[in-house]
């Protein structure tokens, strides 16, 4: 029992401490170990990571974590430990982690790595992480075109254990240019003496290294492959992108968009300490407060009218709220369409026209109800008319604004999801209040 190591960790119950037998932990899937690392306090997680490192199991667990979380833990180890762990990770996963570390630390780690590994990492670091080049793995099976099926199978047996995944074999010429692709099924069922150039598929779907993660995901969704090769301008294969890497990228992109639309910092997690959450959220809350003051300035300008006709104040949140809801429907649909490539540049006017007419029709349907309630409540047709026109106008404004915001952000090179809700509610609140109170001012003698 002297070799047994136990790690205490708190699973959310402050008064309950459980002990993990490290030998039992090593029998678990790395994804399960990664889950444990996530919930530990930082000092406990680092202690456990060191024990995993001594048993050559740290790399597999870090690969299952988000790169930013893994980088935080790796940075707490001494440099030699970090270098050894990174050298055992798959190159694409290791590079994702390196991109989360300070540049000076990355450079020091690269200097300590063996030359071939460091060269591979440097080449991958050239590409932005949200591109095909940033997602690709340099480990793939390349076979010369003059091999027979039997020779190809023997080559696969020799190198398969060194590969992360082997879905396809890529046929290349002497300069590394991609000629075709072989599935394992093609090789298994072909006659042993058949040259592989006779059974390879030449209509290969390829990716360019500069393609965005969204574009890569659309290609995978369209063709349904498990892996796709990345080639340069000359057709030379650089690496492969696998489906699991695409799914990870899409998940992170969706999470980032969700955070942006809700004005939540991407760095925050459910277990982020409260004092860090305050620092991360407060700037956005101040910005939101500023826009709220902009919207509030409209009722302030009509203070005397509201004091005289207090009924108008009852309908202010209704008109502003309905406009915000309608606008968020449009923002969500348009942002999703942009992300999926359903909105080519130059076609935005079609969306604007559609949302204008949707605003008219939906506005008409909702305004009739709200205007009718106002009329029945106060028995005043002019109040009903004012509320009807304000609701109708704000619904049209909401639809058009909900389309303009993501399209406009894309046009200037920003993420269409960036703070969309803040911009939208500022427009719908401000203009909704202005329409209602402005019309109320015009009809003030009749209300």
Buried (B, 14 or more C-beta within 10 A) or exposed (E): EEEEBEBEBBEEEEEEEEEBEBEEBBEBEBEEBBBBBBEBEEEBBBBBBBBBBEEEBBBBBBBBBBBBBBBBBBBBBEEEBBBBBBBBBBBBBBBBBBBBBEEEBBEBBBEBBEEEBBEBBBBBBEBBBBBBBBBBBBBBBBBBBEBBBBBBBEBBEEBEEEBBBBBBBBBBEEEBBBBBBBBBEBBEEBEEEBBBBEBBEEEBEBBBBEBBBBBBBBBBEEEEBEBBBBBBEEBBBBBBBBBEBBEBBBEBBEEBBEBBBEBBBBEBEEEBEEEEBEEBBEEBEEEBEEBBEEBEEBBEBBEEBBEEBEBBBEBBEBBBBBBBEBBBBBBBBBBBBBBEEEBEEEEBEEBBEBBBEBBBEBBBEBBBEBBEBBBEBBEBEBBBBBBBBBBBBBBBBBBBBBBBBBBBBBEEEEBBBBBBBBBBBBBBBBBBBBBBBBBBBEBBEEB
